[in-house]
Amino acid sequence: MKALSHFQWAKFAGIFMLGLIVLQSCKSDNAPGYEYMPDMYRSPSLETYAETDLTSHGSTALQPVEGTIPVGFVPYAYPNTAEGYAAAGENLKNPLVFNEDVLAEGKAVFTKMCIQCHGKAGKGDGTVASNPRWPGPPPAYDSPALKDLPEGKIFHSIHYGKGLMGSHASLIVQEDRWKLVHYVQYLQDKDHKMAALGGGESTEAAEAEVVVGEELATKE
């Protein structure tokens, strides 16, 4: 077979390219085009928590890199032990300044997360705790056992849980837990807390200033 000359090769290539251009021009503008080796840049779709061979542990759910924490998260240094509970009571202090806004926000958290068991005023008479099948109501916040509980122990109990109460660490962010601590202490000793706001004794007018709103009020 006679070999093609350079001119013939060039002519053949030109005809081939012209054909491609003509074919390409006939396509619709809405056509997706062609993909070459799409697996090089298009990630496969994986079901959440599904089994897969792509990870060493066989699951699509990945754990965070060891030692990493979310932005803004402060690790809790006290262990869930009797020693940790005591140490939290001695050393852990509320980083939030007590004021009317914090008290109102703390009440909002309490109304959503705590009132069902502890009751509207923290007397342990919530609807869940009053159920006859429940082992018993939680102690009132102003009872001798809890009235003078340090703020660190209150936070520790919210973080890990205490008695029949489970951990709320995954349900309430740290800042809101501290707001809740302020509101619990307010329920323990309203006169003292209202005096801290400069309101003297806890009159109905003063308490009205820290009410979250009628939409958060619980009807008993």
ZADO-1210 file (C-alpha; in nm, 4 decimals, padded with zeros to 6 digits):
<atoms>
<atom x="00.0000" y="00.0000" z="00.0000" code="MET" pos="1"/>
<atom x="00.1355" y="00.3348" z="-00.0965" code="LYS" pos="2"/>
<atom x="00.2091" y="00.5582" z="00.2017" code="ALA" pos="3"/>
<atom x="00.0163" y="00.8839" z="00.2246" code="LEU" pos="4"/>
<atom x="00.2113" y="01.2008" z="00.1712" code="SER" pos="5"/>
<atom x="00.2186" y="01.4833" z="00.4224" code="HIS" pos="6"/>
<atom x="-00.0222" y="01.6782" z="00.2039" code="PHE" pos="7"/>
<atom x="-00.2670" y="01.3883" z="00.1935" code="GLN" pos="8"/>
<atom x="-00.2487" y="01.3433" z="00.5720" code="TRP" pos="9"/>
<atom x="-00.3144" y="01.7124" z="00.6207" code="ALA" pos="10"/>
<atom x="-00.6071" y="01.6989" z="00.3795" code="LYS" pos="11"/>
<atom x="-00.7505" y="01.3940" z="00.5581" code="PHE" pos="12"/>
<atom x="-00.7138" y="01.5600" z="00.8985" code="ALA" pos="13"/>
<atom x="-00.8777" y="01.8757" z="00.7709" code="GLY" pos="14"/>
<atom x="-01.1757" y="01.6856" z="00.6349" code="ILE" pos="15"/>
<atom x="-01.2068" y="01.4946" z="00.9667" code="PHE" pos="16"/>
<atom x="-01.2020" y="01.8141" z="01.1765" code="MET" pos="17"/>
<atom x="-01.4507" y="01.9806" z="00.9417" code="LEU" pos="18"/>
<atom x="-01.6819" y="01.6835" z="00.9869" code="GLY" pos="19"/>
<atom x="-01.6568" y="01.7112" z="01.3671" code="LEU" pos="20"/>
<atom x="-01.7378" y="02.0813" z="01.3522" code="ILE" pos="21"/>
<atom x="-02.0401" y="02.0183" z="01.1321" code="VAL" pos="22"/>
<atom x="-02.1645" y="01.7443" z="01.3639" code="LEU" pos="23"/>
<atom x="-02.1081" y="01.9603" z="01.6704" code="GLN" pos="24"/>
<atom x="-02.2939" y="02.2547" z="01.5182" code="SER" pos="25"/>
<atom x="-02.6005" y="02.0388" z="01.4616" code="CYS" pos="26"/>
<atom x="-02.6394" y="01.9650" z="01.8335" code="LYS" pos="27"/>
<atom x="-02.8984" y="02.1337" z="02.0506" code="SER" pos="28"/>
<atom x="-02.7820" y="02.4041" z="02.2905" code="ASP" pos="29"/>
<atom x="-02.9474" y="02.2044" z="02.5695" code="ASN" pos="30"/>
<atom x="-02.7449" y="01.8922" z="02.4994" code="ALA" pos="31"/>
<atom x="-02.5192" y="01.7960" z="02.7924" code="PRO" pos="32"/>
<atom x="-02.2218" y="01.7180" z="02.5692" code="GLY" pos="33"/>
<atom x="-01.9760" y="01.4374" z="02.6174" code="TYR" pos="34"/>
<atom x="-01.7865" y="01.3352" z="02.9290" code="GLU" pos="35"/>
<atom x="-01.4514" y="01.1598" z="02.9147" code="TYR" pos="36"/>
<atom x="-01.3560" y="00.9592" z="03.2230" code="MET" pos="37"/>
<atom x="-01.6240" y="01.1228" z="03.4494" code="PRO" pos="38"/>
<atom x="-01.5159" y="00.9112" z="03.7452" code="ASP" pos="39"/>
<atom x="-01.2007" y="01.1245" z="03.7614" code="MET" pos="40"/>
<atom x="-01.3957" y="01.4333" z="03.8705" code="TYR" pos="41"/>
<atom x="-01.7526" y="01.3264" z="03.9553" code="ARG" pos="42"/>
<atom x="-01.7786" y="01.1886" z="04.3112" code="SER" pos="43"/>
<atom x="-01.9976" y="00.8795" z="04.3555" code="PRO" pos="44"/>
<atom x="-02.3196" y="00.9284" z="04.5523" code="SER" pos="45"/>
<atom x="-02.3173" y="00.7454" z="04.8848" code="LEU" pos="46"/>
<atom x="-02.6107" y="00.6870" z="05.1178" code="GLU" pos="47"/>
<atom x="-02.5741" y="00.8238" z="05.4699" code="THR" pos="48"/>
<atom x="-02.4722" y="00.5562" z="05.7226" code="TYR" pos="49"/>
<atom x="-02.4607" y="00.2949" z="05.4463" code="ALA" pos="50"/>
<atom x="-02.2068" y="00.0174" z="05.4086" code="GLU" pos="51"/>
<atom x="-01.9208" y="00.0807" z="05.1693" code="THR" pos="52"/>
<atom x="-01.5830" y="-00.0556" z="05.0705" code="ASP" pos="53"/>
<atom x="-01.4371" y="00.2938" z="05.0414" code="LEU" pos="54"/>
<atom x="-01.3585" y="00.3286" z="05.4120" code="THR" pos="55"/>
<atom x="-01.1543" y="00.1108" z="05.6427" code="SER" pos="56"/>
<atom x="-01.4435" y="00.0608" z="05.8869" code="HIS" pos="57"/>
<atom x="-01.6953" y="-00.0209" z="05.6130" code="GLY" pos="58"/>
<atom x="-01.9355" y="00.2689" z="05.6737" code="SER" pos="59"/>
<atom x="-01.9963" y="00.5963" z="05.4938" code="THR" pos="60"/>
<atom x="-02.0301" y="00.7769" z="05.8301" code="ALA" pos="61"/>
<atom x="-01.6904" y="00.9240" z="05.9153" code="LEU" pos="62"/>
<atom x="-01.5650" y="01.0249" z="06.2569" code="GLN" pos="63"/>
<atom x="-01.3988" y="01.3675" z="06.2948" code="PRO" pos="64"/>
<atom x="-01.0217" y="01.3696" z="06.2845" code="VAL" pos="65"/>
<atom x="-00.8878" y="01.2806" z="06.6281" code="GLU" pos="66"/>
<atom x="-00.8222" y="01.5883" z="06.8387" code="GLY" pos="67"/>
<atom x="-01.0473" y="01.8227" z="06.6399" code="THR" pos="68"/>
<atom x="-01.3380" y="02.0164" z="06.7930" code="ILE" pos="69"/>
<atom x="-01.6125" y="02.2336" z="06.6391" code="PRO" pos="70"/>
<atom x="-01.5456" y="02.6058" z="06.6012" code="VAL" pos="71"/>
<atom x="-01.6413" y="02.7884" z="06.9195" code="GLY" pos="72"/>
<atom x="-01.6726" y="02.4677" z="07.1247" code="PHE" pos="73"/>
<atom x="-01.5013" y="02.4589" z="07.4629" code="VAL" pos="74"/>
<atom x="-01.4201" y="02.1050" z="07.5849" code="PRO" pos="75"/>
<atom x="-01.5605" y="02.0183" z="07.9265" code="TYR" pos="76"/>
<atom x="-01.2714" y="01.9346" z="08.1547" code="ALA" pos="77"/>
<atom x="-01.4570" y="01.7667" z="08.4416" code="TYR" pos="78"/>
<atom x="-01.5189" y="01.3893" z="08.4247" code="PRO" pos="79"/>
<atom x="-01.8501" y="01.2243" z="08.5017" code="ASN" pos="80"/>
<atom x="-01.7401" y="01.1054" z="08.8444" code="THR" pos="81"/>
<atom x="-01.8046" y="01.2028" z="09.2045" code="ALA" pos="82"/>
<atom x="-01.4650" y="01.3735" z="09.2058" code="GLU" pos="83"/>
<atom x="-01.5484" y="01.5620" z="08.8861" code="GLY" pos="84"/>
<atom x="-01.8831" y="01.6713" z="09.0303" code="TYR" pos="85"/>
<atom x="-01.7137" y="01.8053" z="09.3430" code="ALA" pos="86"/>
<atom x="-01.4388" y="01.9777" z="09.1439" code="ALA" pos="87"/>
<atom x="-01.6943" y="02.1451" z="08.9162" code="ALA" pos="88"/>
<atom x="-01.8749" y="02.2788" z="09.2208" code="GLY" pos="89"/>
<atom x="-01.5536" y="02.4275" z="09.3587" code="GLU" pos="90"/>
<atom x="-01.3923" y="02.5643" z="09.0432" code="ASN" pos="91"/>
<atom x="-01.6493" y="02.6091" z="08.7664" code="LEU" pos="92"/>
<atom x="-01.8025" y="02.9560" z="08.7470" code="LYS" pos="93"/>
<atom x="-02.0696" y="03.0959" z="08.5180" code="ASN" pos="94"/>
<atom x="-01.8985" y="03.2997" z="08.2430" code="PRO" pos="95"/>
<atom x="-02.2199" y="03.4906" z="08.1625" code="LEU" pos="96"/>
<atom x="-02.3102" y="03.8099" z="08.3434" code="VAL" pos="97"/>
<atom x="-02.6489" y="03.7852" z="08.5110" code="PHE" pos="98"/>
<atom x="-02.8924" y="04.0347" z="08.3618" code="ASN" pos="99"/>
<atom x="-03.2527" y="04.0540" z="08.2466" code="GLU" pos="100"/>
<atom x="-03.1769" y="03.9384" z="07.8922" code="ASP" pos="101"/>
<atom x="-02.9845" y="03.6316" z="08.0115" code="VAL" pos="102"/>
<atom x="-03.2592" y="03.5529" z="08.2618" code="LEU" pos="103"/>
<atom x="-03.5264" y="03.5747" z="07.9936" code="ALA" pos="104"/>
<atom x="-03.3276" y="03.3528" z="07.7570" code="GLU" pos="105"/>
<atom x="-03.2617" y="03.1084" z="08.0394" code="GLY" pos="106"/>
<atom x="-03.6343" y="03.0901" z="08.1072" code="LYS" pos="107"/>
<atom x="-03.6944" y="03.0177" z="07.7381" code="ALA" pos="108"/>
<atom x="-03.4540" y="02.7216" z="07.7563" code="VAL" pos="109"/>
<atom x="-03.6131" y="02.6040" z="08.0817" code="PHE" pos="110"/>
<atom x="-03.9621" y="02.6230" z="07.9307" code="THR" pos="111"/>
<atom x="-03.8591" y="02.4130" z="07.6325" code="LYS" pos="112"/>
<atom x="-03.6370" y="02.1560" z="07.8012" code="MET" pos="113"/>
<atom x="-03.7014" y="02.1347" z="08.1766" code="CYS" pos="114"/>
<atom x="-04.0524" y="02.2419" z="08.2720" code="ILE" pos="115"/>
<atom x="-04.2022" y="01.9021" z="08.1820" code="GLN" pos="116"/>
<atom x="-04.0357" y="01.7390" z="08.4831" code="CYS" pos="117"/>
<atom x="-03.9319" y="02.0226" z="08.7138" code="HIS" pos="118"/>
<atom x="-04.2501" y="02.2277" z="08.6868" code="GLY" pos="119"/>
<atom x="-04.3049" y="02.5931" z="08.6031" code="LYS" pos="120"/>
<atom x="-04.1521" y="02.7179" z="08.9283" code="ALA" pos="121"/>
<atom x="-03.8971" y="02.4383" z="08.9764" code="GLY" pos="122"/>
<atom x="-04.1023" y="02.2641" z="09.2447" code="LYS" pos="123"/>
<atom x="-04.0683" y="01.9173" z="09.0881" code="GLY" pos="124"/>
<atom x="-04.4353" y="01.9122" z="08.9901" code="ASP" pos="125"/>
<atom x="-04.4100" y="01.8927" z="08.6107" code="GLY" pos="126"/>
<atom x="-04.6578" y="01.6876" z="08.4114" code="THR" pos="127"/>
<atom x="-04.4072" y="01.4087" z="08.3418" code="VAL" pos="128"/>
<atom x="-04.2879" y="01.3799" z="08.7001" code="ALA" pos="129"/>
<atom x="-04.6488" y="01.3798" z="08.8239" code="SER" pos="130"/>
<atom x="-04.7283" y="01.0656" z="08.6272" code="ASN" pos="131"/>
<atom x="-04.8115" y="00.7799" z="08.8720" code="PRO" pos="132"/>
<atom x="-04.5827" y="00.5467" z="08.6761" code="ARG" pos="133"/>
<atom x="-04.2872" y="00.7798" z="08.7316" code="TRP" pos="134"/>
<atom x="-04.0505" y="00.6724" z="09.0140" code="PRO" pos="135"/>
<atom x="-04.1036" y="01.0037" z="09.1871" code="GLY" pos="136"/>
<atom x="-04.0774" y="01.3806" z="09.1378" code="PRO" pos="137"/>
<atom x="-03.7367" y="01.5515" z="09.1302" code="PRO" pos="138"/>
<atom x="-03.6503" y="01.7613" z="09.4362" code="PRO" pos="139"/>
<atom x="-03.7613" y="02.1239" z="09.4300" code="ALA" pos="140"/>
<atom x="-03.4944" y="02.3762" z="09.3419" code="TYR" pos="141"/>
<atom x="-03.5488" y="02.5623" z="09.6691" code="ASP" pos="142"/>
<atom x="-03.5377" y="02.2453" z="09.8798" code="SER" pos="143"/>
<atom x="-03.2572" y="02.2100" z="10.1376" code="PRO" pos="144"/>
<atom x="-03.0793" y="01.9590" z="09.9123" code="ALA" pos="145"/>
<atom x="-03.0580" y="02.1976" z="09.6155" code="LEU" pos="146"/>
<atom x="-03.1074" y="02.5531" z="09.7411" code="LYS" pos="147"/>
<atom x="-02.7366" y="02.6233" z="09.7910" code="ASP" pos="148"/>
<atom x="-02.6061" y="02.4059" z="09.5056" code="LEU" pos="149"/>
<atom x="-02.3048" y="02.5764" z="09.3433" code="PRO" pos="150"/>
<atom x="-02.3412" y="02.6903" z="08.9832" code="GLU" pos="151"/>
<atom x="-02.0671" y="02.4491" z="08.8753" code="GLY" pos="152"/>
<atom x="-02.2592" y="02.1501" z="09.0076" code="LYS" pos="153"/>
<atom x="-02.5776" y="02.2678" z="08.8340" code="ILE" pos="154"/>
<atom x="-02.3928" y="02.2925" z="08.5022" code="PHE" pos="155"/>
<atom x="-02.2273" y="01.9538" z="08.5636" code="HIS" pos="156"/>
<atom x="-02.5687" y="01.7951" z="08.6241" code="SER" pos="157"/>
<atom x="-02.7097" y="01.9464" z="08.3044" code="ILE" pos="158"/>
<atom x="-02.4050" y="01.8315" z="08.1079" code="HIS" pos="159"/>
<atom x="-02.3930" y="01.4699" z="08.2277" code="TYR" pos="160"/>
<atom x="-02.7344" y="01.4201" z="08.3815" code="GLY" pos="161"/>
<atom x="-02.8144" y="01.3428" z="08.7423" code="LYS" pos="162"/>
<atom x="-03.0318" y="01.0707" z="08.8911" code="GLY" pos="163"/>
<atom x="-03.3247" y="01.0058" z="08.6560" code="LEU" pos="164"/>
<atom x="-03.2342" y="01.3063" z="08.4394" code="MET" pos="165"/>
<atom x="-03.0292" y="01.2216" z="08.1334" code="GLY" pos="166"/>
<atom x="-02.7505" y="01.4251" z="07.9775" code="SER" pos="167"/>
<atom x="-02.8532" y="01.7442" z="07.7991" code="HIS" pos="168"/>
<atom x="-02.5096" y="01.8150" z="07.6529" code="ALA" pos="169"/>
<atom x="-02.6245" y="01.7223" z="07.3024" code="SER" pos="170"/>
<atom x="-02.9576" y="01.9036" z="07.3396" code="LEU" pos="171"/>
<atom x="-02.8543" y="02.2416" z="07.4789" code="ILE" pos="172"/>
<atom x="-02.5477" y="02.4341" z="07.3613" code="VAL" pos="173"/>
<atom x="-02.2983" y="02.5394" z="07.6261" code="GLN" pos="174"/>
<atom x="-02.3961" y="02.9066" z="07.6323" code="GLU" pos="175"/>
<atom x="-02.7637" y="02.8211" z="07.6769" code="ASP" pos="176"/>
<atom x="-02.6743" y="02.5796" z="07.9551" code="ARG" pos="177"/>
<atom x="-02.5132" y="02.8661" z="08.1452" code="TRP" pos="178"/>
<atom x="-02.8225" y="03.0804" z="08.0853" code="LYS" pos="179"/>
<atom x="-03.0256" y="02.7918" z="08.2229" code="LEU" pos="180"/>
<atom x="-02.8019" y="02.7817" z="08.5318" code="VAL" pos="181"/>
<atom x="-02.8831" y="03.1476" z="08.5979" code="HIS" pos="182"/>
<atom x="-03.2551" y="03.0798" z="08.5651" code="TYR" pos="183"/>
<atom x="-03.2396" y="02.7755" z="08.7942" code="VAL" pos="184"/>
<atom x="-03.0615" y="02.9873" z="09.0558" code="GLN" pos="185"/>
<atom x="-03.3276" y="03.2532" z="09.0083" code="TYR" pos="186"/>
<atom x="-03.5949" y="02.9934" z="09.0880" code="LEU" pos="187"/>
<atom x="-03.3935" y="02.8827" z="09.3906" code="GLN" pos="188"/>
<atom x="-03.3795" y="03.2314" z="09.5393" code="ASP" pos="189"/>
<atom x="-03.5833" y="03.4947" z="09.3533" code="LYS" pos="190"/>
<atom x="-03.5273" y="03.7699" z="09.6107" code="ASP" pos="191"/>
<atom x="-03.1501" y="03.7334" z="09.5940" code="HIS" pos="192"/>
<atom x="-03.1421" y="03.7226" z="09.2142" code="LYS" pos="193"/>
<atom x="-03.3797" y="04.0157" z="09.1737" code="MET" pos="194"/>
<atom x="-03.1637" y="04.2142" z="09.4146" code="ALA" pos="195"/>
<atom x="-02.8691" y="04.1383" z="09.1860" code="ALA" pos="196"/>
<atom x="-03.0637" y="04.3091" z="08.9071" code="LEU" pos="197"/>
<atom x="-03.1161" y="04.6113" z="09.1279" code="GLY" pos="198"/>
<atom x="-03.4825" y="04.5358" z="09.1676" code="GLY" pos="199"/>
<atom x="-03.4900" y="04.4669" z="09.5399" code="GLY" pos="200"/>
<atom x="-03.7490" y="04.2143" z="09.6457" code="GLU" pos="201"/>
<atom x="-03.9123" y="04.0037" z="09.3767" code="SER" pos="202"/>
<atom x="-04.2404" y="04.1874" z="09.3223" code="THR" pos="203"/>
<atom x="-04.4835" y="04.0958" z="09.0463" code="GLU" pos="204"/>
<atom x="-04.3836" y="04.4074" z="08.8524" code="ALA" pos="205"/>
<atom x="-04.0152" y="04.3221" z="08.8661" code="ALA" pos="206"/>
<atom x="-04.0732" y="03.9636" z="08.7644" code="GLU" pos="207"/>
<atom x="-04.2831" y="04.0794" z="08.4690" code="ALA" pos="208"/>
<atom x="-03.9710" y="04.2386" z="08.3213" code="GLU" pos="209"/>
<atom x="-03.8076" y="03.8999" z="08.2719" code="VAL" pos="210"/>
<atom x="-04.1051" y="03.7124" z="08.1302" code="VAL" pos="211"/>
<atom x="-04.0202" y="03.5584" z="07.7941" code="VAL" pos="212"/>
<atom x="-04.3654" y="03.6087" z="07.6492" code="GLY" pos="213"/>
<atom x="-04.7113" y="03.4678" z="07.6591" code="GLU" pos="214"/>
<atom x="-04.6263" y="03.2269" z="07.3775" code="GLU" pos="215"/>
<atom x="-04.3758" y="03.0517" z="07.6053" code="LEU" pos="216"/>
<atom x="-04.5979" y="03.0420" z="07.9119" code="ALA" pos="217"/>
<atom x="-04.7088" y="02.6956" z="08.0109" code="THR" pos="218"/>
<atom x="-05.0697" y="02.6451" z="08.1092" code="LYS" pos="219"/>
<atom x="-05.1148" y="02.4238" z="08.4083" code="GLU" pos="220"/>
</atoms>
